[in-house]
Amino acid sequence: MTSPHPVCRARRALAACALLLSVAAPALAHNPVVECRQISADTIQCRGAFSDGSLAPGVRLDVMGYDDKVLLSGKLDKSSMLSFKKPKGEFFVLFDAGPGHVVEVDHAEIVAGAAR
């Protein structure tokens, strides 16, 4: 039995690469994105979504103390938003949409203005 012609091998390799890229590309385009803003002196508003533009209604969002205690737990509404009373002291917001889809926002990263 003879080995395939070099052009045939190249075409097969190219086809295999194209198949792998077509499967991997959608996974890479679906990263979690979270934006939190302080909309008043005592209120924080967060919006969670994905990098492909899809919303994340129903995804859990936890407000955590630096000691890893849950200060507040909620779910994003149909607009992928959640507002909560600003905790006293240091905290971070944890968006957990499942394995590989976790984002943390530290209180020091939260700026004034409504979440977009």
Phi, psi and omega per residue, in radians:
M1 nan 2.340 -3.132
T2 -1.673 2.691 3.119
S3 -1.339 2.672 -3.126
P4 -1.059 2.683 3.099
H5 -1.003 2.500 -3.130
P6 -0.950 -0.603 3.121
V7 -1.166 -0.679 3.113
C8 -1.135 -0.738 3.106
R9 -1.084 -0.734 3.140
A10 -1.108 -0.725 3.122
R11 -1.121 -0.731 3.111
R12 -1.111 -0.733 3.123
A13 -1.127 -0.738 3.115
L14 -1.105 -0.737 3.119
A15 -1.114 -0.718 3.117
A16 -1.116 -0.743 3.109
C17 -1.105 -0.746 3.132
A18 -1.082 -0.725 3.114
L19 -1.103 -0.796 3.121
L20 -1.074 -0.749 3.128
L21 -1.152 -0.643 -3.137
S22 -1.192 -0.507 3.095
V23 -1.405 -0.689 -3.069
A24 -1.380 -0.572 -3.054
A25 -1.013 -0.833 3.134
P26 -1.068 -0.611 3.131
A27 -1.147 -0.641 3.140
L28 -1.253 -0.412 -3.069
A29 -1.598 0.196 -3.059
H30 -2.151 0.929 -3.137
N31 -1.558 2.540 3.115
P32 -1.258 2.534 3.116
V33 -2.352 2.265 3.127
V34 -2.289 2.353 3.070
E35 -2.234 2.232 3.090
C36 -2.125 2.422 3.139
R37 -2.356 2.617 3.041
Q38 -1.595 1.941 -3.042
I39 -1.660 -0.201 3.013
S40 -2.714 3.127 -3.081
A41 -1.003 -0.543 -3.079
D42 -2.219 0.282 -3.098
T43 -2.233 2.307 3.066
I44 -1.934 2.435 3.082
Q45 -2.174 2.250 3.142
C46 -2.115 2.551 3.063
R47 -2.206 2.222 3.097
G48 -1.987 2.482 3.129
A49 -2.778 -2.900 3.097
F50 -2.202 2.724 -3.047
S51 -1.101 -0.301 3.094
D52 -1.492 0.049 3.105
G53 1.671 -0.150 -3.137
S54 -1.295 2.542 3.140
L55 -1.435 3.025 -3.084
A56 -2.324 0.868 3.141
P57 -1.078 2.453 3.115
G58 1.514 -0.148 3.135
V59 -1.286 2.434 -3.109
R60 -1.276 2.441 3.080
L61 -2.322 2.121 3.137
D62 -1.951 2.455 3.003
V63 -1.778 2.099 -2.994
M64 -2.031 2.493 2.979
G65 -1.411 2.858 3.130
Y66 -1.134 -0.249 3.073
D67 -1.540 0.173 -3.133
D68 1.176 0.318 3.031
K69 -1.500 2.433 3.107
V70 -1.316 2.072 3.111
L71 -1.548 -0.557 -3.128
L72 -2.774 2.468 3.099
S73 -2.281 2.383 3.123
G74 -2.701 3.121 3.095
K75 -2.171 2.540 3.112
L76 -1.153 2.440 -3.138
D77 -1.353 -3.008 -3.075
K78 -1.114 -0.324 3.074
S79 -1.675 0.153 -3.109
S80 1.118 0.584 -3.133
M81 -2.068 2.680 2.996
L82 -2.602 2.250 3.073
S83 -1.954 2.543 -3.140
F84 -2.668 2.795 3.108
K85 -1.244 2.294 -3.125
K86 -1.112 2.157 3.114
P87 -1.220 2.716 3.019
K88 -1.403 2.470 3.118
G89 1.506 -2.987 -3.075
E90 -1.415 2.457 -3.132
F91 -2.707 2.953 2.982
F92 -2.484 2.744 3.138
V93 -1.798 2.293 -3.111
L94 -2.012 2.028 3.089
F95 -1.783 2.066 -3.080
D96 -2.221 1.737 3.124
A97 -1.768 0.323 3.112
G98 1.964 3.062 -3.099
P99 -0.916 2.242 3.139
G100 1.399 0.004 -3.113
H101 -2.224 0.930 -3.118
V102 -2.084 2.323 3.115
V103 -2.351 2.444 3.042
E104 -2.017 2.439 3.049
V105 -2.150 2.026 3.139
D106 -1.349 2.600 -3.124
H107 -0.990 -0.523 -3.131
A108 -1.217 -0.314 3.135
E109 -1.566 -0.127 -3.072
I110 -1.466 2.185 -3.113
V111 -1.968 2.939 -3.127
A112 -1.316 2.617 3.100
G113 2.046 2.790 -3.117
A114 -1.282 2.496 3.058
A115 -1.176 2.452 -3.090
R116 -1.540 nan nan
